């Protein structure tokens, strides 16, 4: 079930809703208005390989400061 982010057109409150059906009625939890605009969500996902590959010149090992995070 997708989680959608909304902003209320009346009170400008931001909220999230689990949406089972796109025809589901959405209402603001703060002011109960039924006028809301869906927001563009930013999300991250895991890569197909599972763990990050070490960058060249690092000692490997993965994790932050272990080669895979790119902070050095």
Short mmCIF file of the C-alpha atoms (twelve columns), coordinates in Angstrom:
data_MODEL
# 
_entry.id   MODEL 
# 
loop_
_atom_site.group_PDB 
_atom_site.id 
_atom_site.type_symbol 
_atom_site.label_atom_id 
_atom_site.label_alt_id 
_atom_site.label_comp_id 
_atom_site.label_asym_id 
_atom_site.label_seq_id 
_atom_site.Cartn_x 
_atom_site.Cartn_y 
_atom_site.Cartn_z 
_atom_site.pdbx_PDB_model_num 
ATOM 1  C CA . UNK A 1  0.000   0.000  0.000  1 
ATOM 2  C CA . UNK A 2  1.525   3.320  -1.002 1 
ATOM 3  C CA . UNK A 3  1.903   6.239  1.375  1 
ATOM 4  C CA . UNK A 4  1.136   9.584  -0.240 1 
ATOM 5  C CA . UNK A 5  2.163   13.009 1.037  1 
ATOM 6  C CA . UNK A 6  -0.372  15.839 0.873  1 
ATOM 7  C CA . UNK A 7  -0.636  19.520 1.694  1 
ATOM 8  C CA . UNK A 8  -3.993  20.917 2.778  1 
ATOM 9  C CA . UNK A 9  -5.236  23.628 0.418  1 
ATOM 10 C CA . UNK A 10 -7.024  25.406 3.289  1 
ATOM 11 C CA . UNK A 11 -4.624  25.367 6.280  1 
ATOM 12 C CA . UNK A 12 -1.354  24.458 4.475  1 
ATOM 13 C CA . UNK A 13 -0.750  21.551 6.876  1 
ATOM 14 C CA . UNK A 14 1.382   18.710 5.485  1 
ATOM 15 C CA . UNK A 15 0.309   15.128 6.162  1 
ATOM 16 C CA . UNK A 16 0.693   11.555 4.918  1 
ATOM 17 C CA . UNK A 17 -1.974  8.960  4.197  1 
ATOM 18 C CA . UNK A 18 -1.845  5.280  3.340  1 
ATOM 19 C CA . UNK A 19 -3.984  5.012  0.216  1 
ATOM 20 C CA . UNK A 20 -5.617  1.688  -0.578 1 
ATOM 21 C CA . UNK A 21 -7.733  3.013  -3.434 1 
ATOM 22 C CA . UNK A 22 -7.116  6.194  -5.490 1 
ATOM 23 C CA . UNK A 23 -10.841 7.019  -5.124 1 
ATOM 24 C CA . UNK A 24 -10.442 7.043  -1.325 1 
ATOM 25 C CA . UNK A 25 -11.569 10.342 0.172  1 
ATOM 26 C CA . UNK A 26 -8.692  12.305 1.735  1 
ATOM 27 C CA . UNK A 27 -9.231  14.820 4.529  1 
ATOM 28 C CA . UNK A 28 -6.799  16.970 6.483  1 
ATOM 29 C CA . UNK A 29 -6.223  15.645 10.018 1 
ATOM 30 C CA . UNK A 30 -5.834  19.224 11.330 1 
ATOM 31 C CA . UNK A 31 -8.834  21.066 9.852  1 
ATOM 32 C CA . UNK A 32 -10.848 18.217 8.234  1 
ATOM 33 C CA . UNK A 33 -10.837 19.949 4.846  1 
ATOM 34 C CA . UNK A 34 -11.318 17.642 1.886  1 
ATOM 35 C CA . UNK A 35 -9.195  19.903 -0.355 1 
ATOM 36 C CA . UNK A 36 -5.610  18.623 -0.486 1 
ATOM 37 C CA . UNK A 37 -2.883  18.535 -3.108 1 
ATOM 38 C CA . UNK A 38 -0.648  15.498 -3.484 1 
ATOM 39 C CA . UNK A 39 3.065   16.281 -3.134 1 
ATOM 40 C CA . UNK A 40 6.039   14.874 -4.986 1 
ATOM 41 C CA . UNK A 41 7.715   12.424 -2.602 1 
ATOM 42 C CA . UNK A 42 11.446  11.875 -2.390 1 
ATOM 43 C CA . UNK A 43 12.489  8.390  -1.415 1 
ATOM 44 C CA . UNK A 44 15.506  6.130  -1.484 1 
ATOM 45 C CA . UNK A 45 15.801  2.476  -2.311 1 
ATOM 46 C CA . UNK A 46 18.421  -0.213 -1.928 1 
ATOM 47 C CA . UNK A 47 20.522  -1.173 -4.911 1 
ATOM 48 C CA . UNK A 48 20.104  -4.575 -6.518 1 
ATOM 49 C CA . UNK A 49 23.470  -5.730 -5.118 1 
ATOM 50 C CA . UNK A 50 22.466  -4.968 -1.537 1 
ATOM 51 C CA . UNK A 51 25.618  -3.248 -0.280 1 
ATOM 52 C CA . UNK A 52 27.552  -0.312 -1.730 1 
ATOM 53 C CA . UNK A 53 30.719  -0.947 -3.699 1 
ATOM 54 C CA . UNK A 54 33.918  0.581  -2.269 1 
ATOM 55 C CA . UNK A 55 35.237  3.562  -4.199 1 
ATOM 56 C CA . UNK A 56 38.620  3.251  -5.872 1 
ATOM 57 C CA . UNK A 57 41.580  3.795  -3.598 1 
ATOM 58 C CA . UNK A 58 39.789  2.787  -0.409 1 
ATOM 59 C CA . UNK A 59 40.386  -0.131 1.885  1 
ATOM 60 C CA . UNK A 60 36.916  -1.633 1.280  1 
ATOM 61 C CA . UNK A 61 34.740  -2.772 4.117  1 
ATOM 62 C CA . UNK A 62 31.675  -0.648 3.312  1 
ATOM 63 C CA . UNK A 63 29.855  1.715  5.642  1 
ATOM 64 C CA . UNK A 64 30.692  5.314  6.456  1 
ATOM 65 C CA . UNK A 65 34.439  5.968  6.366  1 
ATOM 66 C CA . UNK A 66 34.931  2.331  5.402  1 
ATOM 67 C CA . UNK A 67 34.952  2.957  1.678  1 
ATOM 68 C CA . UNK A 68 31.387  2.934  0.427  1 
ATOM 69 C CA . UNK A 69 29.969  6.266  1.548  1 
ATOM 70 C CA . UNK A 70 32.123  8.579  -0.574 1 
ATOM 71 C CA . UNK A 71 32.900  10.967 2.304  1 
ATOM 72 C CA . UNK A 72 36.674  10.860 1.620  1 
# 
